[in-house]
């Protein structure tokens, strides 16, 4: 194997090792967020959206699936 091919092979090997290390670190970080994070989520109740049609928006939309 000539010198250029050896350098290319070494670069490819280093890039592959860097990619594997990045995947491992990202996996550990994701597991930390999923299983360790204990935040609190607050949800406030809101009224459902009501859509009106017509030129002035004064005709309620009919539910076509209601029987």
VMD Tcl script that builds the backbone (N, CA, C; Angstrom):
set m [mol new atoms 201]
animate dup $m
set s [atomselect $m all]
$s set {name element resname resid chain x y z} {
  {N N UNK 1 A 0.853 -1.170 0.000}
  {CA C UNK 1 A 0.000 0.000 0.000}
  {C C UNK 1 A 0.899 1.233 0.000}
  {N N UNK 2 A 0.576 2.184 -0.869}
  {CA C UNK 2 A 1.431 3.370 -0.936}
  {C C UNK 2 A 1.084 4.359 0.178}
  {N N UNK 3 A 1.864 5.416 0.271}
  {CA C UNK 3 A 1.754 6.369 1.369}
  {C C UNK 3 A 0.419 7.124 1.344}
  {N N UNK 4 A -0.073 7.493 0.160}
  {CA C UNK 4 A -1.334 8.230 0.045}
  {C C UNK 4 A -2.508 7.371 0.503}
  {N N UNK 5 A -2.520 6.122 0.101}
  {CA C UNK 5 A -3.596 5.217 0.505}
  {C C UNK 5 A -3.563 4.973 2.008}
  {N N UNK 6 A -2.384 4.902 2.584}
  {CA C UNK 6 A -2.262 4.694 4.030}
  {C C UNK 6 A -2.801 5.904 4.787}
  {N N UNK 7 A -2.491 7.108 4.303}
  {CA C UNK 7 A -3.008 8.318 4.949}
  {C C UNK 7 A -4.528 8.394 4.840}
  {N N UNK 8 A -5.043 8.031 3.671}
  {CA C UNK 8 A -6.485 8.052 3.463}
  {C C UNK 8 A -7.177 7.049 4.392}
  {N N UNK 9 A -6.574 5.884 4.531}
  {CA C UNK 9 A -7.118 4.859 5.410}
  {C C UNK 9 A -7.095 5.321 6.867}
  {N N UNK 10 A -6.013 5.985 7.259}
  {CA C UNK 10 A -5.900 6.493 8.630}
  {C C UNK 10 A -6.941 7.587 8.891}
  {N N UNK 11 A -7.159 8.476 7.920}
  {CA C UNK 11 A -8.174 9.526 8.070}
  {C C UNK 11 A -9.566 8.909 8.197}
  {N N UNK 12 A -9.836 7.915 7.364}
  {CA C UNK 12 A -11.138 7.258 7.401}
  {C C UNK 12 A -11.359 6.583 8.752}
  {N N UNK 13 A -10.308 5.959 9.268}
  {CA C UNK 13 A -10.392 5.298 10.567}
  {C C UNK 13 A -10.654 6.312 11.685}
  {N N UNK 14 A -9.970 7.448 11.629}
  {CA C UNK 14 A -10.164 8.478 12.649}
  {C C UNK 14 A -11.575 9.077 12.567}
  {N N UNK 15 A -12.069 9.296 11.354}
  {CA C UNK 15 A -13.431 9.807 11.195}
  {C C UNK 15 A -14.462 8.810 11.720}
  {N N UNK 16 A -14.225 7.529 11.476}
  {CA C UNK 16 A -15.139 6.498 11.960}
  {C C UNK 16 A -15.131 6.443 13.487}
  {N N UNK 17 A -13.963 6.538 14.090}
  {CA C UNK 17 A -13.871 6.543 15.552}
  {C C UNK 17 A -14.546 7.781 16.140}
  {N N UNK 18 A -14.381 8.924 15.490}
  {CA C UNK 18 A -15.037 10.146 15.953}
  {C C UNK 18 A -16.557 10.017 15.849}
  {N N UNK 19 A -17.042 9.423 14.773}
  {CA C UNK 19 A -18.484 9.236 14.600}
  {C C UNK 19 A -19.040 8.289 15.663}
  {N N UNK 20 A -18.319 7.220 15.949}
  {CA C UNK 20 A -18.758 6.273 16.979}
  {C C UNK 20 A -18.781 6.947 18.347}
  {N N UNK 21 A -17.760 7.748 18.639}
  {CA C UNK 21 A -17.721 8.465 19.918}
  {C C UNK 21 A -18.880 9.449 20.019}
  {N N UNK 22 A -19.180 10.146 18.934}
  {CA C UNK 22 A -20.289 11.100 18.930}
  {C C UNK 22 A -21.624 10.397 19.155}
  {N N UNK 23 A -21.820 9.256 18.527}
  {CA C UNK 23 A -23.055 8.488 18.715}
  {C C UNK 23 A -23.169 8.023 20.167}
  {N N UNK 24 A -22.065 7.568 20.745}
  {CA C UNK 24 A -22.090 7.113 22.138}
  {C C UNK 24 A -22.435 8.262 23.084}
  {N N UNK 25 A -21.838 9.412 22.873}
  {CA C UNK 25 A -22.108 10.569 23.737}
  {C C UNK 25 A -23.554 11.031 23.576}
  {N N UNK 26 A -24.052 11.056 22.346}
  {CA C UNK 26 A -25.437 11.475 22.109}
  {C C UNK 26 A -26.416 10.496 22.757}
  {N N UNK 27 A -26.113 9.207 22.714}
  {CA C UNK 27 A -26.975 8.204 23.333}
  {C C UNK 27 A -27.025 8.385 24.841}
  {N N UNK 28 A -25.878 8.612 25.448}
  {CA C UNK 28 A -25.827 8.823 26.898}
  {C C UNK 28 A -26.607 10.080 27.281}
  {N N UNK 29 A -26.467 11.141 26.503}
  {CA C UNK 29 A -27.197 12.379 26.790}
  {C C UNK 29 A -28.701 12.168 26.648}
  {N N UNK 30 A -29.124 11.424 25.631}
  {CA C UNK 30 A -30.545 11.159 25.426}
  {C C UNK 30 A -31.118 10.332 26.569}
  {N N UNK 31 A -30.393 9.322 27.002}
  {CA C UNK 31 A -30.842 8.497 28.122}
  {C C UNK 31 A -30.959 9.353 29.379}
  {N N UNK 32 A -30.026 10.256 29.574}
  {CA C UNK 32 A -30.076 11.146 30.734}
  {C C UNK 32 A -31.338 12.002 30.698}
  {N N UNK 33 A -31.674 12.530 29.547}
  {CA C UNK 33 A -32.869 13.372 29.427}
  {C C UNK 33 A -34.133 12.549 29.629}
  {N N UNK 34 A -34.185 11.352 29.067}
  {CA C UNK 34 A -35.402 10.541 29.138}
  {C C UNK 34 A -35.636 9.990 30.542}
  {N N UNK 35 A -34.613 9.423 31.162}
  {CA C UNK 35 A -34.816 8.693 32.405}
  {C C UNK 35 A -34.482 9.479 33.671}
  {N N UNK 36 A -33.660 10.486 33.605}
  {CA C UNK 36 A -33.222 11.184 34.807}
  {C C UNK 36 A -33.944 12.514 34.986}
  {N N UNK 37 A -34.266 13.197 33.901}
  {CA C UNK 37 A -34.894 14.518 33.988}
  {C C UNK 37 A -36.233 14.414 34.699}
  {N N UNK 38 A -36.436 15.251 35.693}
  {CA C UNK 38 A -37.685 15.226 36.445}
  {C C UNK 38 A -38.277 16.630 36.487}
  {N N UNK 39 A -38.551 17.159 35.340}
  {CA C UNK 39 A -39.140 18.486 35.257}
  {C C UNK 39 A -40.626 18.442 35.543}
  {N N UNK 40 A -41.236 19.579 35.525}
  {CA C UNK 40 A -42.661 19.681 35.777}
  {C C UNK 40 A -43.306 20.379 34.589}
  {N N UNK 41 A -44.376 19.793 34.106}
  {CA C UNK 41 A -45.083 20.360 32.964}
  {C C UNK 41 A -46.410 20.926 33.460}
  {N N UNK 42 A -46.648 22.184 33.189}
  {CA C UNK 42 A -47.904 22.829 33.578}
  {C C UNK 42 A -48.746 23.060 32.332}
  {N N UNK 43 A -50.009 22.665 32.415}
  {CA C UNK 43 A -50.916 22.814 31.282}
  {C C UNK 43 A -52.132 23.596 31.752}
  {N N UNK 44 A -52.500 24.608 30.989}
  {CA C UNK 44 A -53.712 25.352 31.325}
  {C C UNK 44 A -54.809 24.981 30.335}
  {N N UNK 45 A -56.013 24.887 30.849}
  {CA C UNK 45 A -57.138 24.493 30.015}
  {C C UNK 45 A -57.623 25.696 29.213}
  {N N UNK 46 A -57.867 25.482 27.933}
  {CA C UNK 46 A -58.373 26.551 27.076}
  {C C UNK 46 A -59.631 26.075 26.364}
  {N N UNK 47 A -60.422 27.005 25.903}
  {CA C UNK 47 A -61.635 26.670 25.163}
  {C C UNK 47 A -61.255 26.182 23.765}
  {N N UNK 48 A -62.057 25.284 23.198}
  {CA C UNK 48 A -61.758 24.823 21.841}
  {C C UNK 48 A -61.910 25.956 20.827}
  {N N UNK 49 A -61.224 25.830 19.713}
  {CA C UNK 49 A -61.318 26.841 18.661}
  {C C UNK 49 A -62.686 26.772 17.988}
  {N N UNK 50 A -63.200 27.908 17.639}
  {CA C UNK 50 A -64.485 27.976 16.951}
  {C C UNK 50 A -64.266 28.769 15.667}
  {N N UNK 51 A -64.569 28.147 14.532}
  {CA C UNK 51 A -64.361 28.787 13.238}
  {C C UNK 51 A -65.696 29.256 12.674}
  {N N UNK 52 A -65.707 30.457 12.159}
  {CA C UNK 52 A -66.898 31.018 11.539}
  {C C UNK 52 A -66.605 31.304 10.076}
  {N N UNK 53 A -67.628 31.134 9.233}
  {CA C UNK 53 A -67.455 31.374 7.798}
  {C C UNK 53 A -68.340 32.531 7.369}
  {N N UNK 54 A -68.240 32.873 6.134}
  {CA C UNK 54 A -69.066 33.942 5.588}
  {C C UNK 54 A -68.272 35.219 5.443}
  {N N UNK 55 A -68.859 36.216 4.787}
  {CA C UNK 55 A -68.141 37.468 4.544}
  {C C UNK 55 A -67.757 38.191 5.830}
  {N N UNK 56 A -68.613 38.136 6.836}
  {CA C UNK 56 A -68.319 38.811 8.100}
  {C C UNK 56 A -67.954 37.825 9.206}
  {N N UNK 57 A -67.846 36.555 8.877}
  {CA C UNK 57 A -67.510 35.548 9.871}
  {C C UNK 57 A -68.625 35.294 10.857}
  {N N UNK 58 A -69.884 35.349 10.396}
  {CA C UNK 58 A -70.996 35.168 11.324}
  {C C UNK 58 A -71.781 33.885 11.081}
  {N N UNK 59 A -71.290 32.977 10.251}
  {CA C UNK 59 A -71.931 31.685 10.022}
  {C C UNK 59 A -71.061 30.597 10.650}
  {N N UNK 60 A -71.580 29.873 11.656}
  {CA C UNK 60 A -70.754 28.818 12.255}
  {C C UNK 60 A -70.529 27.681 11.267}
  {N N UNK 61 A -69.395 27.028 11.376}
  {CA C UNK 61 A -69.082 25.883 10.524}
  {C C UNK 61 A -69.901 24.706 11.011}
  {N N UNK 62 A -70.559 24.013 10.089}
  {CA C UNK 62 A -71.379 22.863 10.464}
  {C C UNK 62 A -70.522 21.612 10.486}
  {N N UNK 63 A -70.869 20.729 11.412}
  {CA C UNK 63 A -70.191 19.440 11.493}
  {C C UNK 63 A -70.872 18.506 10.504}
  {N N UNK 64 A -70.215 18.168 9.413}
  {CA C UNK 64 A -70.843 17.357 8.367}
  {C C UNK 64 A -70.902 15.883 8.757}
  {N N UNK 65 A -70.204 15.477 9.808}
  {CA C UNK 65 A -70.187 14.073 10.207}
  {C C UNK 65 A -71.244 13.770 11.265}
  {N N UNK 66 A -71.893 14.773 11.795}
  {CA C UNK 66 A -72.905 14.565 12.830}
  {C C UNK 66 A -74.175 14.022 12.191}
  {N N UNK 67 A -74.787 13.023 12.833}
  {CA C UNK 67 A -76.037 12.451 12.310}
  {C C UNK 67 A -77.129 12.548 13.336}
}
mol reanalyze $m
mol bondsrecalc $m
mol representation Tube
mol addrep $m
